[in-house]
Every structure is written in C-alpha cells, then in structure tokens.
Amino acid sequence: MTTPALTARPGGRILVDQLIAHGVDQVFCVPGESYLAVLDALHDADITVTVCRQEGGAAMMAEAQGKLTGRPGICFVTRAPGATNASAGVHIAQQDSTPMILFVGQIERGMREREAFQEIDYRAAFGPLAKWATEIDDVTRLPETISRAFHVATSGRPGPVVIALPEDMLVEMASVADVPHYAPVQPAPSAADIAALRERLAHAKAPLAILGGSTWTAESAASFMRFAQAAALPVAVSFRRQMLCPASHPNFVGDLGLGANPQLLQAVREADLILMVGGRFSEVPSQAYTLLDVPVPRQALVHVHPDPEELNRVYRATQAINAGAAPFVQALAGVDAQALAMPGRQDRVQALHASYLAWSDTARIASPGRLNMAGVMGWLNENLPADAVLCNGAGNYATWLHRFYRFPQYGTQLAPTSGSMGYGVPAAIGAQRLDPNRTVVAFAGDGCFLMHGQEFATAVQYDLPIIVVVVDNGMLGTIRMHQERHYPGRVSATDLRNPDFVAYAQAFGGYGERVETTDAFGPAFTRARASGRPAILHCLLDAEALTPAASLSQIRDQALRAKG
C-alpha cells in the first residue's frame, strides 16, 4: 500500500488545518500583520472568527470558552503589545486551571536578538505565566507542536499554552501530514486508593467534601452529589466553583470564598476528615491558609488532584490521590455509599445545608440606599432560566452575586479565581458565542466594567444579546474597603467619575437603562432581555452599601475604634 503524496501548504494553512483536525470551531483574535498568513487561511476555514477590540478581552473570551467546554479556548494576537495585553487572560487560565492556547505573531527569525520592532522572547515572558511557552522555528513541526499544545493544555492539571509564530515561518511551504484529534490524559485512582478512602469515610464522624478545580464534567459533578447524598457527606465548593453543585441540593453547604459563611468555616475546622477533590485550596478558599494548618492539617486530609506536583506541595495529605475529578468520581461508582453513612451524619448535613440557606437568604439583608443588591439577586433567583450563565470580574459587587445567587446547575458560572478585573463582559461574549440563545448575564463594577467595556462593541458587532449589570458606586469598592480598614478616613486614589453608561450602551448600538431602586430592576431586566440586543443596566448603588456584612461607615468606625 502506497502513502498518498502530500500537498505542499504554507505554514499559516498548516496551522489552521491542525486546528480543524483538533475540533476547533471558534477562535478569538485582534488581527495583526505578524500573522496575516493565518488570517488568510481562516478566510476559507469552517471556523468562526470573533474580532475583538483589545487582546486582553480576546484572551478572556477564549479562557471563558475553555472553562465552559473543557476544550482549549483559542486566541490569536500580534506581537509585543498585543501579547502583553493578552497576558491577563493567560494568568486567569493558569490560576483557574483552564485549557487555552494563545498564538502570538512573532518577528522574522533572521531579526532576532536585535530588539527588532516589537520583539519579545516569549518563552521568557510567558514561561512563568503559562503551563508551556514555546516558539515554532521549523514549519514542518507545526503539526507536532500544535498536537502537543492541545495535550499539554488539557492533560493533568489543565492550563494555558503560548505559541509564538515567526512571521516568515508562516509563509514557508511544507508537505506534512495532519495530526489526529488530541485525547486528553487524566490520571485515575487505583483500587487501593479507593479502598483506603472508603475506610476513612466509613469511620469519619464529621467529614466534609470540598470540590474545586477544572477537570469536572456535568456528569461527574452530578454523580459525585449522588454519592455524597447516599453517604451523608456534606459538600462545599471552592472559591468561584459554585456551578459544581446545585445550590438546591440537600447536601450542599456553601462556598469557601470571600466573605464565607462563618458556620461553614467552623465546620471545616471541626471536620475530622476533609475530602478535597480537584482543587488546590489556595489563599482565598483557605481563608489565607488558616482553615488547614500548613504543612500538616489538624484534620485528616484526602487530597485528589490531577497534578502530582500539587499533591503535598502546601498541605501534607493523609492520603494523596493523583487523579482527575472525573476519573476519580467514576471510580467511586463501585463503592456502596449508603454503607458509609454513619449514624448522626445526616443530622449534620441537614444543619449545614440549613445554615447555607439562611446565609444566602436575600430577605435577611437590608443594605443602605434605594437599590438593594440582595434584592436584585433574589429577583434573578426567581426569574432566570436554570441554564443562564452568570459572569463577573473582580470587585466588592461580586460578593453579592456569590453569596445570594443560588447557582442551579453545572456550566452556569464564569468567574476568575485569579481575581482579575474586567473579566465579566469578555466572558459573557465567549459564553454567548457558544450559544446565542442562552441567557448570559455579566456583572461588573464601575471600575471593573471600564477595564474591558470596549468589548461591548464586539457584542453589538455579532448580535450577542448579553446583559451587563453595571454596579456603580462611584469608586473602586474593594480597594476602598481595605483602605478604610487600614487607613480610615484617608481616601486616596479610589474615587471614580463615571460616564453615563446608558448613553454608552446606546452609542454602541445596544440597549441601555438606568436602575435606581430594587423594584425597578426586574422590569428593566425584562425590557433589556426583550430588546434582543446587547444591553447595559446602569445600577446606581449607594456608596455606603460596600459589603453585605457592613457599610462603609461601619467599616471606617470600627477601624477608628481599633486605633483608639
């Protein structure tokens, strides 16, 4: 049997053909002359191209798709300023363990090390930020390198890959074969691992599971909750991983994020066994590394993680299991969960779930001003479809969303565990690009929105009916909160003078409406959704309503009293 002759193709075409071979159907980009050959190849490819307004937004859109699908989000940017603009999205993908591939145009190979126009050493620049950073010199190695990139991005602990593309390499001709579709590799637990865990769960009087990370599927998340219910195992989720467990599930006990329920924190401290699946339990969920002692926790700790280098890195586990979340849950299917439910554990589950429901009860919070964000979340809980996607960036406004919105199912949350501002709007666009008919809502503070608010133009250009809730309190609220705690009354560099966000939306061709009271929010949201256009709801929040737990004045007064 003879092998058919290969047709010579330019590097740009070879690259795009590899994307198709690996199942890519969408890419995000800000175009640049450094990769014109790729743009030309995309012209004839069956790939949807979203042209963005800034590289940071483009990278965040790709990261959001990676987070929702488990497949690498794809982004193309040009060299130097384009690449550095995109770095925030790469950092999000790294800290959130999201599969993503960023392609960067590069100078011609013969100009290296002369500080040519927009020259950067991308291995050096992105090495600390990405799971792998490389540059392709040889056009014949495009299939090999891109195949490796997909495997690196999706296997073990997922993460971002950065690939630099010398401009002259992309126009060289080569006769090479395409590489078949990638197959992610996730480690699975051994039978001995599961047997040892079963014994620990069978003898634990106060166990607690904490779910996190990114190697989940809708099926594995649902399967774990069935196991937890049968085993009388309470389940918490890590910071901004609330979509891993429906809030309505009787075994769900809350999230370990910023401003977490004190009763949940106490339950972690009092647990005799912590089953941590998928997550790293880093600074925020661990409450600044205080819930579990470092390096040896007081509680027995079973840590399940796909990266062996993460196991025992911070916490010396009682039992370390090198496994992805989905393979781990699949292995649990052979365990008789009901036989593990010790007497008294179900009462603890019910008490912790009741505590979560009380903590997230919107009727219990009456914040200063005419617009109550807890009331807004209450309306959304009652009126959003179960598959609506809620997105946010960073800021105090997000504490209302995370505490009071009850995420109903898997795949409904896009939020950066890295705490990156400006994420909400690009993430919403990435989600809406996957399904134009799905309800997608982005929350952003006034400071957060203007980090990537220009991507509202991208939503308008592609008729993506995202709804952006801009929570405007005229300041950078999180920094102001910390400022008042440490330097009460000495306001510096945190006040903002904002535009008319309704006029902003209308100038781009979207729908805009001003919201000043809690009662006005629901009708305004309904009109925004009915418009069928990208929309901004400009919500005026009293500056005193700084957190659900305390007003600005209360935070300042408490700090002043502490200083004497």
C-alpha positions in Angstrom: 0.0 0.0 0.0 1.4 3.4 -1.0 1.0 6.5 1.0 -0.7 9.3 -1.0 1.5 12.2 -1.8 1.2 15.2 0.5 0.4 18.6 -1.0 2.7 21.5 -0.1 0.9 24.1 2.1 2.1 27.4 3.6 2.6 27.4 7.4 -0.5 29.5 8.0 -2.6 26.9 6.2 -0.9 24.0 8.0 -1.7 25.7 11.4 -5.3 26.3 10.6 -5.7 22.7 9.3 -4.4 21.5 12.6 -7.0 23.5 14.5 -9.7 21.9 12.4 -8.2 18.4 12.9 -8.4 19.0 16.7 -12.0 20.1 16.6 -11.7 23.8 16.9 -14.7 25.7 15.6 -14.2 29.1 17.1 -11.2 31.5 17.6 -10.9 35.0 19.1 -8.4 37.5 17.8 -7.2 41.0 17.4 -5.6 41.0 13.9 -2.0 41.8 13.3 0.3 41.9 10.4 2.6 39.4 12.1 0.2 36.5 11.4 -1.5 37.6 8.1 -0.9 34.1 6.7 -3.1 32.6 9.4 -5.8 35.2 8.9 -5.8 34.3 5.2 -6.1 30.6 5.9 -9.0 31.3 8.3 -10.8 33.1 5.4 -11.6 29.7 3.8 -11.9 27.6 7.0 -15.1 26.4 8.7 -14.1 28.3 11.9 -16.0 31.2 13.4 -13.7 34.1 14.0 -14.6 36.8 16.6 -12.7 40.0 16.1 -12.2 41.7 19.5 -11.3 45.3 20.5 -8.4 44.5 22.8 -6.2 41.5 23.3 -7.0 41.1 27.0 -10.6 40.8 26.1 -9.9 38.3 23.4 -7.9 36.1 25.7 -10.6 36.2 28.4 -13.2 35.2 25.8 -11.1 32.2 24.8 -10.5 31.3 28.5 -14.2 31.5 29.2 -14.9 29.0 26.4 -12.2 26.7 27.8 -13.8 26.9 31.2 -17.3 26.1 29.9 -16.3 23.3 27.5 -13.2 21.7 28.8 -11.6 22.2 25.4 -8.9 24.7 24.8 -10.1 28.2 24.0 -8.2 29.6 21.1 -6.9 33.1 20.8 -4.6 34.9 18.2 -2.8 38.2 19.0 0.0 40.1 17.4 3.5 40.5 18.9 4.7 42.5 21.9 2.0 45.0 23.0 -0.7 42.6 21.7 0.8 39.7 23.6 1.4 41.6 26.8 -2.2 42.9 26.6 -3.3 39.3 26.5 -1.2 38.2 29.5 -4.1 38.9 31.9 -6.1 36.2 30.2 -3.2 33.8 30.3 -2.8 34.4 34.0 -6.5 33.7 34.6 -6.2 30.4 32.7 -3.2 29.4 34.7 -4.7 30.1 38.2 -8.1 28.8 37.1 -6.6 25.6 35.5 -8.4 26.3 32.2 -7.3 24.8 28.9 -6.3 27.6 26.5 -3.9 28.2 23.6 -2.6 31.6 22.8 -0.9 32.1 19.4 1.3 35.1 19.1 2.7 36.6 15.9 6.5 37.0 16.1 9.2 38.9 14.2 11.0 37.2 11.4 13.6 34.6 12.5 16.6 36.5 10.9 15.9 39.6 13.0 16.2 38.0 16.4 18.2 39.5 19.3 18.5 42.9 17.6 15.5 44.3 19.6 13.6 44.5 16.3 10.2 46.1 16.1 8.0 44.7 18.8 10.5 41.9 19.6 10.0 39.8 22.8 11.4 36.5 23.9 8.0 34.8 24.5 9.5 31.8 26.3 11.0 34.1 28.9 8.0 36.4 29.0 5.3 33.8 29.4 7.3 30.9 30.9 6.2 31.9 34.5 2.6 32.6 33.4 1.8 29.6 31.2 1.9 25.8 31.5 4.1 25.8 28.4 5.5 28.6 26.3 7.4 27.9 23.0 8.2 29.2 19.5 8.0 27.3 16.2 11.0 27.8 14.0 10.5 24.9 11.6 7.4 24.9 9.5 7.4 21.1 9.3 7.0 20.9 13.1 3.7 22.8 13.2 1.5 19.6 13.4 3.8 18.1 16.1 3.9 21.3 18.2 0.2 22.1 18.0 -0.7 18.5 18.9 1.5 18.7 21.9 -0.1 22.1 22.8 -3.6 20.5 22.9 -2.4 17.7 25.1 -0.5 19.9 27.5 -3.4 22.3 27.8 -5.9 19.5 28.6 -4.0 16.8 30.4 -3.2 16.6 34.1 -3.9 20.0 35.6 -5.2 21.9 32.6 -3.7 25.3 31.7 -2.6 27.8 29.1 -0.1 27.3 26.3 1.6 30.1 24.5 3.0 29.6 21.0 5.0 32.2 19.1 4.8 32.2 15.3 7.7 33.8 13.4 6.1 35.7 10.5 8.4 34.3 7.9 7.8 30.7 9.1 4.1 31.1 8.4 4.6 31.7 4.7 7.1 28.9 4.1 5.8 25.8 2.2 5.9 22.3 3.6 4.4 18.9 2.8 3.4 17.5 6.2 0.6 15.3 7.5 -2.0 16.5 9.9 -2.0 15.0 13.4 -5.3 13.3 14.6 -7.6 14.8 17.2 -6.0 15.1 20.6 -7.0 12.8 23.5 -6.6 14.4 27.0 -4.9 12.2 29.6 -6.2 12.3 33.1 -4.8 10.0 35.8 -7.3 7.7 37.6 -7.1 6.3 41.1 -6.1 2.8 41.9 -8.3 0.3 43.6 -6.1 0.6 46.7 -6.7 4.4 46.7 -10.5 3.9 46.6 -10.3 1.1 49.2 -8.3 3.3 51.6 -10.7 6.2 51.1 -13.7 4.0 51.7 -12.3 3.0 55.1 -11.6 6.6 56.1 -15.2 7.7 55.1 -16.7 4.7 56.9 -15.1 5.8 60.2 -15.4 9.6 59.9 -17.9 11.2 62.2 -17.7 14.7 60.8 -16.4 14.5 57.2 -16.6 17.3 54.6 -16.0 17.3 50.9 -14.6 20.4 49.1 -14.9 20.4 45.3 -12.8 22.6 43.1 -10.6 22.7 40.0 -11.5 22.2 36.4 -11.4 18.6 35.5 -15.1 18.1 36.0 -17.9 17.3 33.6 -21.7 17.8 34.2 -22.0 14.0 34.6 -19.2 13.6 37.1 -20.4 16.6 39.2 -23.9 15.1 39.3 -22.5 11.6 40.1 -20.5 12.9 43.0 -23.5 14.5 44.5 -25.4 11.2 44.3 -22.6 9.6 46.1 -22.5 12.4 48.7 -26.2 12.1 49.4 -26.1 8.3 49.9 -23.0 8.6 52.1 -24.4 11.6 54.2 -21.4 13.7 53.2 -21.8 17.5 53.2 -20.3 19.2 50.2 -18.8 22.7 49.9 -17.2 24.2 46.9 -14.1 26.2 46.5 -13.9 29.9 45.5 -15.9 30.6 42.4 -16.7 27.0 41.7 -20.3 27.1 42.7 -21.5 25.6 39.5 -20.1 22.2 40.7 -23.0 21.7 43.0 -26.7 22.9 42.6 -27.5 25.2 45.5 -30.8 23.4 45.9 -29.1 20.0 46.6 -29.7 18.9 50.2 -26.0 18.1 50.7 -24.7 21.5 49.5 -23.4 23.6 52.4 -21.9 26.7 50.7 -18.8 28.1 49.1 -15.4 28.9 50.6 -14.9 32.3 49.0 -14.5 35.9 50.1 -16.9 36.7 53.0 -17.8 33.0 53.5 -20.4 31.8 56.0 -18.8 31.7 59.5 -20.7 28.5 60.3 -19.2 26.8 57.2 -15.7 27.9 58.2 -16.3 26.4 61.6 -17.5 23.2 60.0 -14.2 23.0 58.1 -12.2 23.5 61.3 -14.2 20.9 63.2 -14.2 18.2 60.5 -12.3 15.0 61.2 -11.9 14.3 57.5 -11.6 16.6 54.6 -12.1 15.1 51.1 -10.7 17.7 48.7 -11.4 16.9 45.1 -9.9 18.7 42.1 -8.8 22.0 43.8 -5.6 23.4 45.2 -7.2 25.1 48.3 -5.2 28.2 47.7 -5.3 31.6 49.5 -8.9 32.6 49.1 -10.8 29.3 49.9 -8.4 28.5 52.7 -9.0 32.0 54.2 -5.4 33.0 53.9 -4.1 29.5 54.7 -5.8 29.4 58.1 -8.5 26.7 57.7 -6.0 23.9 57.3 -2.7 24.1 59.1 0.4 24.3 56.9 2.1 21.9 56.3 0.3 19.3 58.4 -3.5 19.9 58.8 -5.3 19.1 62.1 -7.9 17.3 60.1 -7.3 14.1 58.2 -6.9 15.2 54.6 -7.6 13.2 51.4 -6.4 15.3 48.5 -7.5 14.3 45.0 -5.7 16.3 42.2 -4.6 15.6 38.6 -1.1 17.1 39.1 1.3 15.1 41.2 3.4 18.2 41.8 0.4 19.8 43.5 -0.1 17.0 46.0 1.7 17.6 49.2 3.0 20.9 47.8 1.3 23.0 50.5 -0.6 20.5 52.6 0.8 17.2 53.8 -2.1 14.9 52.9 -3.1 12.0 55.0 -3.9 10.3 51.6 -2.8 11.8 48.3 -4.6 10.5 45.2 -3.3 11.5 41.8 -6.5 11.6 39.7 -8.6 13.9 37.7 -12.0 14.7 39.1 -14.0 12.8 36.5 -11.9 9.6 36.7 -12.0 9.8 40.5 -15.8 10.0 40.6 -16.1 7.2 38.1 -14.0 5.0 40.4 -16.3 5.9 43.3 -19.2 4.3 41.4 -18.1 0.9 42.7 -18.4 2.0 46.4 -21.5 1.2 48.4 -22.1 4.8 49.6 -25.0 4.0 51.8 -22.9 1.7 53.9 -20.6 4.7 54.7 -23.4 6.8 56.3 -22.6 6.7 60.0 -25.4 7.5 62.5 -25.7 11.2 63.1 -24.0 12.4 59.9 -27.3 13.1 58.2 -28.3 15.5 61.0 -25.0 17.4 60.4 -25.7 17.6 56.7 -29.2 19.0 57.3 -27.9 21.5 59.8 -25.1 22.8 57.5 -27.5 23.0 54.5 -30.0 24.9 56.6 -27.2 27.3 57.6 -26.3 27.8 53.9 -29.9 28.6 53.1 -30.1 31.1 55.9 -26.8 32.7 55.0 -28.0 33.2 51.4 -31.5 34.3 52.2 -31.9 37.7 50.4 -34.7 38.8 52.7 -32.2 39.0 55.7 -30.1 41.8 54.2 -31.2 45.4 54.1 -28.3 47.5 52.8 -28.2 51.3 52.7 -29.8 53.1 49.8 -32.7 52.5 47.5 -31.1 49.7 45.5 -30.5 46.6 47.5 -28.2 44.1 45.7 -29.5 41.2 47.7 -33.0 42.0 46.4 -31.6 42.0 42.9 -30.1 38.6 43.4 -33.5 37.4 44.8 -35.2 38.5 41.6 -32.7 36.7 39.5 -33.1 33.6 41.5 -36.8 33.6 40.8 -36.7 34.6 37.1 -33.5 33.4 35.3 -33.7 30.1 33.4 -31.7 27.3 35.1 -29.1 27.3 32.3 -28.4 31.0 32.4 -24.7 31.8 32.6 -23.6 34.5 35.2 -20.2 36.1 34.7 -18.2 38.6 36.8 -14.8 40.1 37.2 -13.4 41.3 40.5 -14.8 43.8 43.0 -17.0 44.0 46.1 -20.1 43.9 43.9 -19.3 40.2 43.2 -19.7 39.3 46.9 -23.5 39.9 46.5 -23.6 37.6 43.5 -21.6 34.8 45.1 -23.4 34.9 48.4 -27.0 35.3 47.3 -27.3 33.9 43.8 -28.1 30.2 44.0 -26.4 28.6 41.0 -28.8 25.8 39.8 -26.6 23.6 37.6 -23.2 22.9 36.1 -21.9 25.2 33.4 -23.6 28.4 34.7 -20.7 30.3 36.3 -17.8 32.2 34.7 -15.6 34.0 37.3 -11.9 34.3 37.7 -10.4 32.7 40.7 -7.4 34.8 39.9 -9.4 37.9 40.8 -8.8 39.6 37.5 -10.9 42.8 36.9 -12.5 43.3 33.5 -13.4 39.6 33.0 -17.2 39.7 33.1 -18.0 41.3 29.8 -15.5 39.3 27.7 -16.5 36.1 29.5 -20.2 36.8 28.7 -19.3 37.2 25.0 -17.4 34.0 25.0 -20.3 32.2 26.5 -22.9 33.8 24.2 -20.7 32.9 21.2 -21.2 29.2 22.2 -25.0 29.5 22.3 -26.6 32.7 21.1 -30.0 31.6 22.5 -28.8 31.2 26.1 -29.3 33.9 28.7 -25.9 35.3 29.6 -25.5 38.0 32.3 -22.3 39.8 33.1 -21.9 41.7 36.4 -19.3 44.4 36.6 -18.5 47.2 39.0 -18.0 50.7 37.5 -14.2 50.2 37.7 -14.3 46.6 36.5 -16.5 47.4 33.5 -14.2 50.0 32.1 -11.3 47.6 32.1 -12.8 45.9 29.1 -16.0 47.8 28.5 -15.0 48.4 24.8 -15.8 44.7 24.2 -19.5 45.8 24.3 -18.8 46.8 20.7 -17.9 43.2 20.0 -21.2 42.0 21.4 -23.0 44.5 19.2 -21.0 43.6 16.1 -22.0 39.9 16.4 -25.6 40.5 17.7 -24.9 38.8 21.0 -27.6 39.7 23.5 -25.6 39.7 26.7 -27.0 41.7 29.6 -24.4 43.7 31.5 -25.3 44.8 35.0 -23.0 47.7 35.9 -23.0 48.2 39.6 -21.9 51.9 40.0 -20.9 53.2 43.5 -18.5 55.8 42.2 -15.4 54.2 43.5 -13.1 51.2 43.4 -15.0 49.5 46.2 -12.7 46.7 47.2 -9.7 48.9 47.5 -11.8 51.5 49.3 -12.9 48.8 51.8 -9.3 47.8 52.5 -8.3 51.5 52.7 -10.9 52.3 55.3 -9.8 49.3 57.3 -6.2 50.2 57.4 -6.2 54.0 56.9 -9.7 55.1 58.0 -10.9 58.4 56.6 -7.8 58.8 54.4 -9.4 58.4 51.0 -6.7 58.2 48.3 -6.9 57.1 44.6 -10.2 55.2 44.9 -12.9 57.7 43.8 -14.2 57.5 40.2 -16.1 59.9 38.0 -18.1 57.7 35.6 -19.8 58.2 32.3 -23.5 57.8 31.6 -23.5 54.0 31.0 -26.9 54.2 29.4 -25.6 56.6 26.8 -22.5 54.4 26.4 -24.7 51.4 25.5 -26.8 53.4 23.1 -23.7 54.9 21.4 -22.5 51.4 20.5 -26.0 50.4 19.2 -27.1 48.4 22.3 -29.9 48.8 24.8 -29.4 50.9 28.0 -31.5 51.6 31.1 -30.8 53.3 34.4 -31.8 51.5 37.6 -32.1 53.3 40.9 -34.3 51.2 43.0 -34.7 47.5 43.8 -38.2 47.4 42.5 -37.1 48.9 39.2 -34.5 46.2 38.5 -36.8 43.3 37.4 -38.8 45.3 34.9 -35.6 46.9 33.5 -34.0 43.5 33.1 -37.1 42.1 31.4 -37.1 45.0 28.9 -33.4 44.6 28.3 -33.9 40.9 27.5 -36.9 41.6 25.3 -34.8 44.1 23.3 -32.8 41.3 21.8 -29.7 43.5 21.8 -26.7 43.7 24.0 -27.8 45.7 27.0 -26.4 47.6 29.9 -28.3 48.2 33.1 -26.7 51.1 34.9 -27.4 50.3 38.6 -26.8 53.2 41.0 -25.6 51.7 44.3 -25.2 53.8 47.5 -21.6 54.2 48.4 -22.5 53.1 51.9 -23.5 49.6 50.6 -20.0 48.4 50.5 -20.4 44.8 51.6 -23.4 42.6 52.6 -22.0 42.5 56.1 -21.0 46.1 56.8 -21.5 49.6 55.4 -18.6 51.9 54.5 -19.2 54.0 57.7 -19.3 50.9 59.9 -16.0 49.7 58.4 -14.4 53.1 59.0 -15.8 53.5 62.5 -14.6 50.0 63.5 -11.1 50.8 62.3 -11.0 54.1 64.1 -12.1 52.4 67.4 -9.4 49.8 66.9 -6.8 52.5 66.5 -8.0 54.2 69.7 
